[in-house]
Amino acid sequence: MKGYIGEFEELVLLTIASLGEDAYGVSIKENIENRSERSISIGALHSTITRLEEKGLIKSWLGEPTQERGGRRKRFFEVTHQGKVSLHHVKDLRDELWKLSRTALSLAK
């Protein structure tokens, strides 16, 4: 696989994919925090989003300004084809490792 993605990058990519057209900074942060039950800083999220965009794994665009946001525009995100390929490689690797270690990780005694 070209270009390794870390655990948090994987989490952000999957969250963007799951949010669909509602994937913007605050919604991504809240969704990750609710699902993972951990707090993340907006700075950590933005640096990860910037890195994923530089890797070509996501793309972004600005929405229309809204009164709700005082005339500011939201930046929306979408997983690119390369991002989807990277996620599938990570999933395949994890599935293979889980299969190989099934006996060692069994909780049955």
VMD Tcl script that builds the backbone (N, CA, C; Angstrom):
set m [mol new atoms 327]
animate dup $m
set s [atomselect $m all]
$s set {name element resname resid chain x y z} {
  {N N MET 1 A 0.846 -1.187 0.000}
  {CA C MET 1 A 0.000 0.000 0.000}
  {C C MET 1 A 0.879 1.234 0.000}
  {N N LYS 2 A 0.579 2.169 -0.855}
  {CA C LYS 2 A 1.327 3.413 -0.919}
  {C C LYS 2 A 0.760 4.380 0.116}
  {N N GLY 3 A 1.598 4.818 1.023}
  {CA C GLY 3 A 1.166 5.790 2.016}
  {C C GLY 3 A 0.419 5.144 3.157}
  {N N TYR 4 A 1.031 5.112 4.315}
  {CA C TYR 4 A 0.427 4.537 5.512}
  {C C TYR 4 A -0.577 5.525 6.096}
  {N N ILE 5 A -1.716 5.037 6.589}
  {CA C ILE 5 A -2.627 5.901 7.328}
  {C C ILE 5 A -2.694 5.394 8.761}
  {N N GLY 6 A -2.615 6.329 9.683}
  {CA C GLY 6 A -2.633 5.991 11.100}
  {C C GLY 6 A -4.047 5.774 11.604}
  {N N GLU 7 A -4.135 5.359 12.868}
  {CA C GLU 7 A -5.426 5.042 13.478}
  {C C GLU 7 A -6.374 6.242 13.473}
  {N N PHE 8 A -5.863 7.425 13.841}
  {CA C PHE 8 A -6.741 8.596 13.877}
  {C C PHE 8 A -7.139 9.029 12.463}
  {N N GLU 9 A -6.213 8.905 11.512}
  {CA C GLU 9 A -6.551 9.218 10.123}
  {C C GLU 9 A -7.650 8.278 9.623}
  {N N GLU 10 A -7.544 7.006 9.966}
  {CA C GLU 10 A -8.565 6.030 9.579}
  {C C GLU 10 A -9.912 6.408 10.187}
  {N N LEU 11 A -9.892 6.791 11.451}
  {CA C LEU 11 A -11.119 7.191 12.147}
  {C C LEU 11 A -11.756 8.411 11.480}
  {N N VAL 12 A -10.940 9.390 11.106}
  {CA C VAL 12 A -11.468 10.595 10.447}
  {C C VAL 12 A -12.028 10.243 9.067}
  {N N LEU 13 A -11.308 9.429 8.305}
  {CA C LEU 13 A -11.794 9.030 6.978}
  {C C LEU 13 A -13.127 8.297 7.069}
  {N N LEU 14 A -13.222 7.352 8.000}
  {CA C LEU 14 A -14.464 6.594 8.144}
  {C C LEU 14 A -15.611 7.490 8.614}
  {N N THR 15 A -15.303 8.447 9.468}
  {CA C THR 15 A -16.336 9.368 9.941}
  {C C THR 15 A -16.820 10.256 8.805}
  {N N ILE 16 A -15.909 10.761 7.996}
  {CA C ILE 16 A -16.301 11.581 6.841}
  {C C ILE 16 A -17.202 10.750 5.917}
  {N N ALA 17 A -16.807 9.514 5.668}
  {CA C ALA 17 A -17.608 8.648 4.795}
  {C C ALA 17 A -18.993 8.402 5.389}
  {N N SER 18 A -19.053 8.198 6.694}
  {CA C SER 18 A -20.346 7.887 7.321}
  {C C SER 18 A -21.262 9.109 7.382}
  {N N LEU 19 A -20.686 10.315 7.445}
  {CA C LEU 19 A -21.505 11.531 7.514}
  {C C LEU 19 A -22.027 11.965 6.148}
  {N N GLY 20 A -21.413 11.510 5.092}
  {CA C GLY 20 A -21.875 11.875 3.747}
  {C C GLY 20 A -21.831 13.374 3.523}
  {N N GLU 21 A -22.952 13.956 3.109}
  {CA C GLU 21 A -23.005 15.382 2.775}
  {C C GLU 21 A -22.940 16.292 3.997}
  {N N ASP 22 A -23.007 15.730 5.189}
  {CA C ASP 22 A -22.936 16.520 6.426}
  {C C ASP 22 A -21.548 16.492 7.056}
  {N N ALA 23 A -20.520 16.151 6.285}
  {CA C ALA 23 A -19.167 16.046 6.839}
  {C C ALA 23 A -18.465 17.406 6.807}
  {N N TYR 24 A -18.478 18.109 7.930}
  {CA C TYR 24 A -17.723 19.346 8.109}
  {C C TYR 24 A -17.083 19.291 9.495}
  {N N GLY 25 A -16.185 20.220 9.786}
  {CA C GLY 25 A -15.351 20.156 10.981}
  {C C GLY 25 A -16.064 19.792 12.266}
  {N N VAL 26 A -17.069 20.575 12.642}
  {CA C VAL 26 A -17.746 20.342 13.928}
  {C C VAL 26 A -18.469 18.997 13.944}
  {N N SER 27 A -19.133 18.659 12.849}
  {CA C SER 27 A -19.870 17.381 12.828}
  {C C SER 27 A -18.908 16.195 12.901}
  {N N ILE 28 A -17.753 16.323 12.265}
  {CA C ILE 28 A -16.757 15.244 12.319}
  {C C ILE 28 A -16.247 15.092 13.751}
  {N N LYS 29 A -15.902 16.222 14.374}
  {CA C LYS 29 A -15.389 16.202 15.759}
  {C C LYS 29 A -16.414 15.595 16.708}
  {N N GLU 30 A -17.654 16.071 16.646}
  {CA C GLU 30 A -18.691 15.570 17.553}
  {C C GLU 30 A -18.958 14.083 17.332}
  {N N ASN 31 A -18.987 13.669 16.077}
  {CA C ASN 31 A -19.262 12.264 15.771}
  {C C ASN 31 A -18.164 11.358 16.318}
  {N N ILE 32 A -16.911 11.769 16.132}
  {CA C ILE 32 A -15.792 10.963 16.652}
  {C C ILE 32 A -15.851 10.911 18.174}
  {N N GLU 33 A -16.099 12.051 18.812}
  {CA C GLU 33 A -16.145 12.084 20.272}
  {C C GLU 33 A -17.274 11.216 20.812}
  {N N ASN 34 A -18.448 11.271 20.191}
  {CA C ASN 34 A -19.579 10.465 20.650}
  {C C ASN 34 A -19.339 8.973 20.461}
  {N N ARG 35 A -18.769 8.610 19.330}
  {CA C ARG 35 A -18.570 7.184 19.054}
  {C C ARG 35 A -17.399 6.591 19.835}
  {N N SER 36 A -16.333 7.364 19.984}
  {CA C SER 36 A -15.129 6.819 20.620}
  {C C SER 36 A -15.060 7.133 22.113}
  {N N GLU 37 A -15.984 7.991 22.574}
  {CA C GLU 37 A -16.001 8.397 23.975}
  {C C GLU 37 A -14.653 8.946 24.403}
  {N N ARG 38 A -14.075 9.767 23.536}
  {CA C ARG 38 A -12.835 10.457 23.871}
  {C C ARG 38 A -12.910 11.867 23.314}
  {N N SER 39 A -12.231 12.773 23.988}
  {CA C SER 39 A -12.225 14.163 23.568}
  {C C SER 39 A -11.085 14.396 22.584}
  {N N ILE 40 A -11.369 15.123 21.525}
  {CA C ILE 40 A -10.311 15.478 20.574}
  {C C ILE 40 A -10.318 16.986 20.408}
  {N N SER 41 A -9.159 17.548 20.172}
  {CA C SER 41 A -9.077 18.993 19.970}
  {C C SER 41 A -9.367 19.308 18.508}
  {N N ILE 42 A -9.932 20.486 18.288}
  {CA C ILE 42 A -10.213 20.895 16.914}
  {C C ILE 42 A -8.899 21.067 16.150}
  {N N GLY 43 A -7.824 21.445 16.867}
  {CA C GLY 43 A -6.512 21.580 16.225}
  {C C GLY 43 A -5.985 20.245 15.709}
  {N N ALA 44 A -6.137 19.195 16.512}
  {CA C ALA 44 A -5.694 17.860 16.091}
  {C C ALA 44 A -6.502 17.389 14.886}
  {N N LEU 45 A -7.806 17.698 14.918}
  {CA C LEU 45 A -8.648 17.308 13.787}
  {C C LEU 45 A -8.238 18.062 12.522}
  {N N HIS 46 A -8.017 19.368 12.647}
  {CA C HIS 46 A -7.660 20.153 11.459}
  {C C HIS 46 A -6.299 19.746 10.888}
  {N N SER 47 A -5.334 19.449 11.751}
  {CA C SER 47 A -4.030 19.026 11.215}
  {C C SER 47 A -4.155 17.681 10.508}
  {N N THR 48 A -5.003 16.798 11.034}
  {CA C THR 48 A -5.220 15.499 10.382}
  {C C THR 48 A -5.939 15.681 9.055}
  {N N ILE 49 A -6.946 16.546 9.034}
  {CA C ILE 49 A -7.682 16.815 7.796}
  {C C ILE 49 A -6.748 17.408 6.740}
  {N N THR 50 A -5.876 18.330 7.161}
  {CA C THR 50 A -4.914 18.923 6.218}
  {C C THR 50 A -3.996 17.847 5.642}
  {N N ARG 51 A -3.505 16.960 6.519}
  {CA C ARG 51 A -2.607 15.883 6.075}
  {C C ARG 51 A -3.337 14.929 5.117}
  {N N LEU 52 A -4.587 14.595 5.424}
  {CA C LEU 52 A -5.350 13.696 4.541}
  {C C LEU 52 A -5.609 14.348 3.188}
  {N N GLU 53 A -5.832 15.651 3.200}
  {CA C GLU 53 A -6.062 16.367 1.941}
  {C C GLU 53 A -4.771 16.421 1.130}
  {N N GLU 54 A -3.635 16.643 1.799}
  {CA C GLU 54 A -2.339 16.673 1.106}
  {C C GLU 54 A -1.999 15.311 0.512}
  {N N LYS 55 A -2.436 14.242 1.170}
  {CA C LYS 55 A -2.210 12.877 0.664}
  {C C LYS 55 A -3.174 12.523 -0.463}
  {N N GLY 56 A -4.166 13.375 -0.697}
  {CA C GLY 56 A -5.154 13.106 -1.745}
  {C C GLY 56 A -6.228 12.127 -1.312}
  {N N LEU 57 A -6.382 11.926 0.003}
  {CA C LEU 57 A -7.354 10.952 0.497}
  {C C LEU 57 A -8.728 11.567 0.740}
  {N N ILE 58 A -8.779 12.906 0.862}
  {CA C ILE 58 A -10.050 13.617 0.951}
  {C C ILE 58 A -9.971 14.862 0.090}
  {N N LYS 59 A -11.129 15.404 -0.249}
  {CA C LYS 59 A -11.178 16.705 -0.916}
  {C C LYS 59 A -12.200 17.554 -0.180}
  {N N SER 60 A -12.095 18.880 -0.338}
  {CA C SER 60 A -12.990 19.770 0.385}
  {C C SER 60 A -13.478 20.891 -0.513}
  {N N TRP 61 A -14.542 21.521 -0.073}
  {CA C TRP 61 A -15.089 22.674 -0.755}
  {C C TRP 61 A -15.864 23.502 0.253}
  {N N LEU 62 A -16.039 24.795 -0.073}
  {CA C LEU 62 A -16.770 25.688 0.816}
  {C C LEU 62 A -18.240 25.705 0.435}
  {N N GLY 63 A -19.113 25.614 1.461}
  {CA C GLY 63 A -20.544 25.722 1.245}
  {C C GLY 63 A -20.954 27.182 1.180}
  {N N GLU 64 A -22.215 27.400 1.079}
  {CA C GLU 64 A -22.754 28.763 1.031}
  {C C GLU 64 A -22.716 29.393 2.421}
  {N N PRO 65 A -22.539 30.717 2.493}
  {CA C PRO 65 A -22.596 31.383 3.794}
  {C C PRO 65 A -24.000 31.266 4.384}
  {N N THR 66 A -24.060 31.124 5.703}
  {CA C THR 66 A -25.368 31.014 6.361}
  {C C THR 66 A -25.480 32.053 7.468}
  {N N GLN 67 A -26.715 32.504 7.727}
  {CA C GLN 67 A -26.943 33.440 8.824}
  {C C GLN 67 A -26.652 32.781 10.160}
  {N N GLU 68 A -26.953 31.481 10.239}
  {CA C GLU 68 A -26.691 30.715 11.456}
  {C C GLU 68 A -25.230 30.852 11.879}
  {N N ARG 69 A -24.329 30.958 10.920}
  {CA C ARG 69 A -22.895 31.053 11.199}
  {C C ARG 69 A -22.378 32.483 11.012}
  {N N GLY 70 A -23.279 33.461 11.067}
  {CA C GLY 70 A -22.875 34.854 10.953}
  {C C GLY 70 A -22.295 35.194 9.585}
  {N N GLY 71 A -22.798 34.528 8.563}
  {CA C GLY 71 A -22.339 34.793 7.207}
  {C C GLY 71 A -21.093 34.019 6.806}
  {N N ARG 72 A -20.572 33.205 7.716}
  {CA C ARG 72 A -19.393 32.396 7.371}
  {C C ARG 72 A -19.826 31.130 6.642}
  {N N ARG 73 A -18.868 30.561 5.930}
  {CA C ARG 73 A -19.144 29.347 5.161}
  {C C ARG 73 A -18.501 28.134 5.824}
  {N N LYS 74 A -19.162 26.988 5.707}
  {CA C LYS 74 A -18.607 25.733 6.223}
  {C C LYS 74 A -17.741 25.103 5.148}
  {N N ARG 75 A -16.676 24.406 5.582}
  {CA C ARG 75 A -15.857 23.608 4.653}
  {C C ARG 75 A -16.324 22.155 4.783}
  {N N PHE 76 A -16.769 21.599 3.690}
  {CA C PHE 76 A -17.251 20.221 3.661}
  {C C PHE 76 A -16.168 19.294 3.110}
  {N N PHE 77 A -16.229 18.028 3.511}
  {CA C PHE 77 A -15.205 17.050 3.120}
  {C C PHE 77 A -15.834 15.797 2.529}
  {N N GLU 78 A -15.058 15.167 1.657}
  {CA C GLU 78 A -15.498 13.925 1.013}
  {C C GLU 78 A -14.280 13.025 0.817}
  {N N VAL 79 A -14.446 11.750 1.000}
  {CA C VAL 79 A -13.361 10.790 0.791}
  {C C VAL 79 A -13.185 10.587 -0.716}
  {N N THR 80 A -11.940 10.701 -1.197}
  {CA C THR 80 A -11.644 10.502 -2.617}
  {C C THR 80 A -11.550 9.001 -2.935}
  {N N HIS 81 A -11.430 8.685 -4.211}
  {CA C HIS 81 A -11.251 7.283 -4.598}
  {C C HIS 81 A -9.991 6.715 -3.940}
  {N N GLN 82 A -8.905 7.502 -3.938}
  {CA C GLN 82 A -7.662 7.036 -3.306}
  {C C GLN 82 A -7.868 6.814 -1.807}
  {N N GLY 83 A -8.685 7.651 -1.177}
  {CA C GLY 83 A -8.999 7.464 0.238}
  {C C GLY 83 A -9.750 6.164 0.473}
  {N N LYS 84 A -10.695 5.858 -0.418}
  {CA C LYS 84 A -11.445 4.603 -0.300}
  {C C LYS 84 A -10.514 3.406 -0.468}
  {N N VAL 85 A -9.592 3.498 -1.434}
  {CA C VAL 85 A -8.629 2.407 -1.660}
  {C C VAL 85 A -7.774 2.206 -0.410}
  {N N SER 86 A -7.302 3.295 0.184}
  {CA C SER 86 A -6.481 3.206 1.397}
  {C C SER 86 A -7.251 2.563 2.535}
  {N N LEU 87 A -8.508 2.944 2.704}
  {CA C LEU 87 A -9.325 2.349 3.769}
  {C C LEU 87 A -9.517 0.845 3.548}
  {N N HIS 88 A -9.745 0.442 2.315}
  {CA C HIS 88 A -9.915 -0.981 2.035}
  {C C HIS 88 A -8.627 -1.757 2.312}
  {N N HIS 89 A -7.457 -1.156 1.992}
  {CA C HIS 89 A -6.186 -1.824 2.295}
  {C C HIS 89 A -6.024 -2.018 3.803}
  {N N VAL 90 A -6.350 -0.984 4.571}
  {CA C VAL 90 A -6.229 -1.083 6.030}
  {C C VAL 90 A -7.187 -2.142 6.571}
  {N N LYS 91 A -8.416 -2.147 6.065}
  {CA C LYS 91 A -9.400 -3.140 6.521}
  {C C LYS 91 A -8.931 -4.556 6.192}
  {N N ASP 92 A -8.439 -4.769 4.962}
  {CA C ASP 92 A -7.950 -6.091 4.572}
  {C C ASP 92 A -6.806 -6.544 5.475}
  {N N LEU 93 A -5.887 -5.616 5.770}
  {CA C LEU 93 A -4.766 -5.949 6.653}
  {C C LEU 93 A -5.263 -6.327 8.038}
  {N N ARG 94 A -6.187 -5.539 8.585}
  {CA C ARG 94 A -6.724 -5.843 9.918}
  {C C ARG 94 A -7.477 -7.180 9.911}
  {N N ASP 95 A -8.291 -7.418 8.886}
  {CA C ASP 95 A -9.036 -8.685 8.802}
  {C C ASP 95 A -8.080 -9.874 8.770}
  {N N GLU 96 A -7.012 -9.756 7.986}
  {CA C GLU 96 A -6.035 -10.839 7.881}
  {C C GLU 96 A -5.372 -11.090 9.236}
  {N N LEU 97 A -4.973 -10.030 9.915}
  {CA C LEU 97 A -4.331 -10.183 11.217}
  {C C LEU 97 A -5.289 -10.745 12.268}
  {N N TRP 98 A -6.559 -10.337 12.242}
  {CA C TRP 98 A -7.546 -10.882 13.176}
  {C C TRP 98 A -7.737 -12.373 12.919}
  {N N LYS 99 A -7.787 -12.751 11.630}
  {CA C LYS 99 A -7.979 -14.158 11.280}
  {C C LYS 99 A -6.786 -14.992 11.761}
  {N N LEU 100 A -5.573 -14.470 11.535}
  {CA C LEU 100 A -4.369 -15.203 11.928}
  {C C LEU 100 A -4.207 -15.309 13.445}
  {N N SER 101 A -4.729 -14.343 14.169}
  {CA C SER 101 A -4.532 -14.343 15.621}
  {C C SER 101 A -5.781 -14.765 16.387}
  {N N ARG 102 A -6.765 -15.314 15.682}
  {CA C ARG 102 A -8.051 -15.673 16.285}
  {C C ARG 102 A -7.878 -16.556 17.522}
  {N N THR 103 A -7.067 -17.587 17.421}
  {CA C THR 103 A -6.880 -18.504 18.551}
  {C C THR 103 A -6.223 -17.797 19.734}
  {N N ALA 104 A -5.211 -17.024 19.461}
  {CA C ALA 104 A -4.487 -16.333 20.539}
  {C C ALA 104 A -5.349 -15.291 21.224}
  {N N LEU 105 A -6.312 -14.733 20.503}
  {CA C LEU 105 A -7.151 -13.672 21.062}
  {C C LEU 105 A -8.496 -14.176 21.567}
  {N N SER 106 A -8.723 -15.480 21.527}
  {CA C SER 106 A -9.990 -16.038 21.988}
  {C C SER 106 A -10.226 -15.693 23.458}
  {N N LEU 107 A -11.450 -15.279 23.766}
  {CA C LEU 107 A -11.806 -14.943 25.141}
  {C C LEU 107 A -12.395 -16.146 25.872}
  {N N ALA 108 A -12.695 -17.223 25.110}
  {CA C ALA 108 A -13.266 -18.432 25.730}
  {C C ALA 108 A -12.173 -19.196 26.459}
  {N N LYS 109 A -12.470 -19.651 27.650}
  {CA C LYS 109 A -11.513 -20.442 28.451}
  {C C LYS 109 A -12.149 -21.740 28.849}
}
mol reanalyze $m
mol bondsrecalc $m
mol representation Tube
mol addrep $m
